């Protein structure tokens, strides 16, 4: 089953943010507790003044709230922040709350989708068991199985966490771009060129990851021919080297290593033209050529 709990978005650099450092740990904890309160009660970032004293177990919560207002993490009535708007007289507002957290309207929409998906799954289960159902009769007849309904819920939640809604000011084509990029990703763009790259690259592991990295590079307008040529040179550099230290193709692509300058210290392995190999010379890699 999909996880029905609510979640917050909090940047991993939050503890080191200058504003957090300025207000101290007790105020930062109040800030996080207020985030949870707003998400749980769908207030769109508004905090009733009367609830502040119960949000945290730290001393002097009102004083801590004043510190948050002073540094701009919260807003009080009369705030001049153009992005956040007006604040009611009996409330405090978390700065840029709707830029990072889901709005009450969006939470309601997701809840309704999950409810419908659950009804579909329950009706399908009842139909499969041949038992009467007390679920609404106006649901569509082509309902998915219970397992498929659960999968729909999981995909909806994953989409919400990994692909936030675009800004209202974003162009229409930009808003549509994430949906196109959420394709399965198991088919490479320009498949013939990818096949050539795959055969050229010196370490062929984690192909699906490599396909995704390849597609990402091509969407960024990288030239497949340049990538293949650079992979061919990298294969020469790694020849006769320990394969454990050869980068995975996805790692190499994600780091845009085709743009790296050639290693000035690189020298091609020596090639003998004689009929035999010297077994006492470890640098004599080749026999008959």
N, C-alpha and C positions, 0 to 999 in steps of 0.2 A: 504493500500500500504506500501511496505517496505520503510524505511527512506533512501533516496538517498544521504543524506549529508555524507561528509567524517568526520572521527573522529580520534582523537589521543589517544595514550596510555600514561598516565602520572601517575606514582606511587603516592599513596596518602601521602607518606612520603616525597615528593619532597620539600615542604617548609622547612622541618627540616634537609635536607641533609647538611652535613658539607661544601660541595663545594658551595652550594647555600647560606649558611650562610656567607661564606667567601666573595662572590662577592656582596651580598646585593640584596635588592628587585628590584631595577631598572634593574640590569643586569639579574636577574631571569625572569623578564617580557620580556626582549629582547629575552632571550632563548626560552620562550614559543611562542612568536610571530614568531621566526625563525622556530620552529617546525611546526607551522601552515602553514607558507609559503612553506616549503619543501614538506609537505603532499599535499597541494593544487596544487603545480606545479610539483609534482612527480620528485623531483631532487635527491632523495636518500640521503638527508642530506647535499647536497652542497648548499652554500649560496653565491651568487655573492657579492663581496665586495661593489659594487656600490649601492646595494639595502639595505644595513644595516642601512643607515641613515633614510630610510623610513619605517622600520619595527616597530619602537617604537616611541612614542611621548616624551620619556624622553630626557633630555639634554645629550650632548656628547655621542651619541650612539657608536662612534668608540672607545672611551675610555672604555665603558662598554663591547664592543666586546673583547678588549684586556684583560680585567679581566677574561672573560670566557675562553679565550685561556690559560691564566696563570694557572688557576686551572684545566685545562684539560677537561672542558665541551665542548669546541670547539677545533678544530685543525687548524693550519695555515700551509702554504707550508713549507716543511722541517720537518714535524712532524715525530717522531720516533715511533708512536703508531703502533704496529704490527697488531692489529685487524682492524684498520680503513684504512690502506694503504696510498697511496700518495694523496696529496692535490694540485690541480691546483694552479698556481701562482695568479690568480685573484679570488680565492674562499676561503671560510672558510668551515669547515666540522664539523657537530655535532657528537660528540663522540658516538660510538655504535648506531647510528641512526637505522641501519637495524636490530639490535638485538631486537628492541622494536616496530618499525613502519613498515608498509607495504612497500615493494619495488615498484618501478614504474612498473615492470613487473607483480607483483601480482595484483596491482590496475587495470592494463589493462585487465588481465585475468578475474577479477570479473566483470568489466564493460561489457566485451563481453558476459559473461554468462547472465547478466541482460538484455542485448539487445536481445539476442536470446529468453529468457523467455518472454520478452515483445512482441516479434513478434509472438510467439506461442499463447499468450493470445489474441492478436488482431485478429489473423487468426481464432481462435476458436470462438470468439465473432461474427465475420462476417459470419462464417458458420452457427452458431446457428440462426442468424437473417435472413439468406437466401439472404444476400446482396453480391454483388461482392466485392472482396478485391484486393487492389493493393500491398499487401505484397508479398515477394518472393515466387515463386511457388515451389522452391526446398526444402522447409521445410518438415520434415517427416509428414506422414498422420495421425499417431496416436498421435495427439497433446492433451495436457491436457486442461481442461477448463480454463477460465480466472482466476477464483478464485484459481485454483491449480497452475497456473503460478505465481500468486502473492505470494502464499505460498512458492513456490520454492525460490523466491527472498528473502523472510524473513528468511528462513532456512539457505540460503547461508550466509547472513549477520551475523546471530547469530553464525554460525559456525566459521566465521572469527574472531569475537570478543572474543568468549569463548574458542576456540581451535586454538591457533596460530600454524603455521607450525613448525615441529620439526627442530632442528638444523641439518645442512647438515652433521655434524659429528656423529649424533646419529645412533645407530645400526638399522637395518631394522626392527627387531621385536619391538624395542622401538617406532619407528615411526608409526607402525601399531597399537600400544596399544590404543591411544586416540580414534581411530575410533570404536574399540570394546567397549570401555567404554561409547560411546555416544549412546548406545542402549537406548530404551525407559525407561528402568529401572523399569517397573511396575511388573516385574516377579522376585521373589526372587531366588537367587542361593540356591541349596539344599532346595527345597520348604517344604519338610516334617519337616526338622529341624526348618525352620522359623515358620511354623505353631505351633510347640511345643513352640518355644520362645514366639510367640504372645499370646498364651493361658496362658503362665506362667507369663508374665510381668504384673505388677500390674496396669498399666494405658494404655489402648489400644485406642490411638488416633493417627490421622495422619498416617494411615497405609502406604500410598505411600512413605512418607518421611522415615518411618521406613524401608521399603524395600530397598530404595536406600542406607541408612546407613548400613543396614545388608550386602548388596552386597559389599559395600566399605570395610567393615571389613573382609569379606571372601576373597576378592581379596588381602588383606594385610596378608593373611594366618592365620587369627584368627581361632581358633578351635570352631566350632558351639557348641560342647558339653560343653566347658568351658563357653561360653556365656550364654547358657541356665541355667547352674548350678548357675552362678553368678546372673542371673535375678531372679531365684527362691529364692536366699538368699535376694536379694533386696526387693522382694515381702514380705518376712517375716519382714524385717526391717520397711517397710512402713505400715504394718498391724496396723490398728486402728489409723493411723496418718492422718492428714489432706491431702486429695488427691490433693489439689491445689498445694502442694509443692512436689509432686511426679514428677520426671522428665518425659518428653515425651520420648517414646522409641527411637526416632531418636536422641534426645539430648544425651541420655544415651549411645547409640552406637557410635555416632560420637566422644564422649569424651573417648571412650575405658574404660568405667567404670567397665567392667568385670575384669579389671586388678587391681582395687582398693583393698587395704587391708581392711579386715572386721573392722567395727567400734568397738573398744575395749569397748566402753560404752554401746553397744547394749545389751539389755536383752529382752528375749522373754516375751510377755504379760503373766501375771499370769493366770493360769487355775484352776478353782475350780472343785472339785470332788463331792461337795455336791449337794443336790437336788434343791437348790434355789439360787437366786441371791440377794445380799444385795443392795437394791435400794439407800441406803444412802452412799454407798462406791463407788466413781467414778472410782476407780481402779479395781473394780470387774467387768470385762468385760463380763464374760461368765456365763451362767446359767447351765442347765443340760449338762453333757458331756457323 
